[in-house]
């Protein structure tokens, strides 16, 4: 069983409460630990420190990746005066982060897996490996070369990019058709600010939501913490 929370964007108190909720269970963050219009620099740094020091599974979001050296993109909210410090932290602890994970039959990513990404990349490379294993291998290849051309970094037009579909850090469930495997993802806002059931077996856990909610992968229920 795992508990999955959406993008926290420097909400330190929310992170602390989430990690204390059912502490013996696996906790998963969907990425985007930094960049905020509300949190102070100190709160952002402590939030990042808190998740890195935890036992949680940490996914990467677009707001994390754009602080890496030779990042494949830059997005809104980039904090220029924190660049040096955040770059140093992410590069030092890069092994703490993964692009995808599996739990109870769900594939969990930051933005979700679109149908087009599945057709053009995942199905084309799938042999005996799981979807998350394919995505992790692609991420490792990027870390070796720091080349920016992988489709997992695609930015769709609905998010201001030039690509016809989004990669796993930019897919927006509100505008793109999703791959028909059970999924959990953050990145995009939900209409009511909390965890949202989107289409069969697809759950959006929300972006920067003020609501203290998470999704239980076993019970398939929303939990308040």
C-alpha positions in Angstrom: 0.0 0.0 0.0 1.2 3.5 -0.8 -0.1 7.0 -0.1 0.4 9.5 -2.9 0.5 13.3 -2.6 0.5 15.9 -5.4 3.0 18.7 -6.0 3.7 20.5 -2.8 5.6 23.6 -4.0 7.2 24.6 -0.7 4.3 23.8 1.5 6.4 22.6 4.4 3.6 22.1 6.9 1.7 19.9 4.4 4.8 17.8 3.8 5.4 17.3 7.6 1.7 16.3 8.1 1.8 13.9 5.2 4.9 12.1 6.4 3.4 11.7 9.8 0.2 10.2 8.3 0.4 6.4 8.6 4.2 6.5 8.9 4.7 2.8 8.4 3.2 2.9 4.9 5.0 3.9 1.7 4.7 7.6 0.9 5.1 8.9 -2.6 5.5 12.5 -3.8 4.7 13.4 -7.4 7.5 16.0 -7.7 7.6 19.8 -7.8 9.0 20.4 -4.3 10.2 24.0 -5.0 9.0 27.2 -6.8 6.2 29.0 -5.1 4.4 32.3 -5.1 3.6 31.9 -1.4 6.3 30.1 0.4 9.5 31.8 1.6 12.9 30.8 0.4 13.5 29.1 3.8 10.3 27.1 3.6 11.2 26.0 0.1 14.6 24.8 1.2 13.3 23.1 4.3 10.6 21.4 2.2 13.2 20.0 -0.1 15.5 19.0 2.8 12.5 17.3 4.5 11.6 15.1 1.6 15.2 14.2 0.7 15.8 13.0 4.3 12.5 11.0 4.4 12.0 7.4 3.4 9.5 8.5 0.8 9.7 7.7 -2.9 10.4 11.0 -4.7 9.3 11.6 -8.2 10.7 14.4 -10.3 8.6 17.3 -11.6 9.3 19.9 -14.2 10.0 22.5 -11.5 12.7 20.2 -10.1 14.3 19.3 -13.4 14.7 22.9 -14.6 17.3 23.4 -11.8 19.6 20.6 -13.1 22.8 21.4 -15.0 21.9 21.4 -18.8 18.3 21.1 -18.0 16.1 20.1 -21.1 13.7 23.0 -20.4 12.9 26.0 -18.1 9.4 26.7 -16.9 7.5 29.5 -15.2 8.3 30.2 -11.6 12.0 29.7 -12.0 13.7 31.2 -8.9 16.8 32.9 -10.3 18.2 34.0 -6.9 18.0 30.4 -5.6 19.4 28.8 -8.7 22.9 28.1 -7.4 21.7 26.5 -4.2 18.9 24.4 -5.7 21.2 23.2 -8.5 23.7 22.1 -6.0 21.1 20.2 -3.9 19.4 18.5 -6.8 22.8 17.4 -8.4 24.1 16.1 -5.1 21.0 14.1 -4.3 19.9 13.2 -7.8 19.9 9.5 -6.9 17.1 10.1 -4.5 14.7 11.0 -7.3 13.1 8.8 -10.0 10.9 9.7 -13.0 8.3 7.0 -12.4 7.3 4.2 -10.0 4.7 1.4 -9.8 2.4 0.6 -6.9 -0.7 -1.7 -6.7 -0.9 -1.8 -10.5 -0.7 2.0 -10.9 2.0 3.8 -12.9 2.9 7.0 -11.1 4.5 9.9 -12.8 4.6 13.6 -12.4 2.3 14.6 -15.3 0.9 11.3 -16.6 1.4 9.2 -19.7 -0.4 10.4 -22.8 -1.7 8.0 -25.4 0.6 9.6 -28.0 3.7 9.1 -25.8 2.6 5.5 -25.4 2.3 5.0 -29.1 5.6 6.7 -30.1 7.9 5.6 -27.3 6.7 3.2 -24.7 5.1 0.6 -26.9 8.0 0.9 -29.3 10.5 0.1 -26.6 8.5 -2.3 -24.4 9.8 -5.9 -24.2 9.8 -7.5 -20.8 10.3 -4.3 -18.9 7.5 -2.5 -17.1 6.5 1.1 -18.1 8.3 2.6 -15.1 11.5 0.6 -15.9 11.5 2.0 -19.5 11.1 5.5 -18.2 13.8 5.1 -15.6 16.2 3.7 -18.2 15.5 6.7 -20.4 16.1 9.1 -17.5 19.4 7.4 -16.7 20.5 7.8 -20.3 19.7 11.5 -20.0 21.8 11.8 -16.8 24.8 10.1 -18.6 24.7 12.4 -21.7 22.6 15.5 -20.6 21.2 15.5 -24.1 17.8 17.1 -24.3 16.1 15.4 -27.2 14.1 12.6 -25.4 10.3 12.6 -25.9 9.9 12.2 -22.1 10.7 15.9 -21.9 8.2 17.0 -24.5 6.2 20.2 -23.7 2.7 20.1 -25.4 1.1 23.1 -27.1 -1.5 23.3 -24.3 1.4 24.0 -21.9 3.0 26.6 -24.1 5.4 24.2 -25.9 5.8 23.2 -29.5 5.3 19.5 -29.2 2.1 17.7 -30.3 2.0 15.7 -27.1 3.5 16.0 -23.6 6.2 13.9 -22.0 5.8 12.5 -18.4 6.8 15.8 -16.8 4.4 18.0 -18.9 1.3 15.9 -19.8 -1.9 17.7 -18.9 -4.9 15.4 -18.3 -7.3 18.3 -19.0 -6.1 18.6 -22.7 -4.5 15.3 -23.6 -5.9 11.8 -24.0 -4.2 9.5 -21.5 -2.8 6.0 -22.0 -5.2 3.4 -20.8 -3.2 1.9 -18.0 -4.0 2.8 -14.3 -2.2 6.0 -13.5 -1.7 8.5 -10.7 -0.2 11.9 -11.5 0.2 15.5 -10.3 1.4 18.5 -12.3 -2.1 19.9 -13.4 -4.6 21.6 -11.1 -7.8 19.9 -10.2 -11.0 21.8 -10.4 -11.9 21.5 -6.7 -8.3 21.8 -5.4 -8.1 18.2 -4.1 -7.6 14.6 -5.4 -9.7 14.0 -8.4 -11.0 10.8 -10.2 -10.4 11.7 -13.9 -11.2 8.7 -16.1 -11.4 5.0 -15.2 -8.4 4.1 -13.1 -6.8 7.5 -13.5 -6.3 9.9 -10.5 -5.0 13.4 -10.5 -3.6 14.2 -7.1 -3.4 17.9 -7.7 -0.9 20.7 -8.2 -0.1 23.0 -5.2 -3.4 22.1 -3.5 -4.1 23.7 -0.1 -6.2 20.6 0.8 -4.4 18.0 2.9 -5.4 15.0 0.9 -3.6 12.0 -0.5 -4.6 8.9 -2.5 -4.4 5.3 -1.1 -3.3 3.0 -3.9 -4.8 -0.1 -2.2 -8.2 1.1 -1.1 -8.5 3.6 -4.0 -9.8 6.1 -1.6 -8.9 9.7 -0.8 -7.5 10.2 2.7 -7.4 13.4 4.8 -4.3 13.9 6.9 
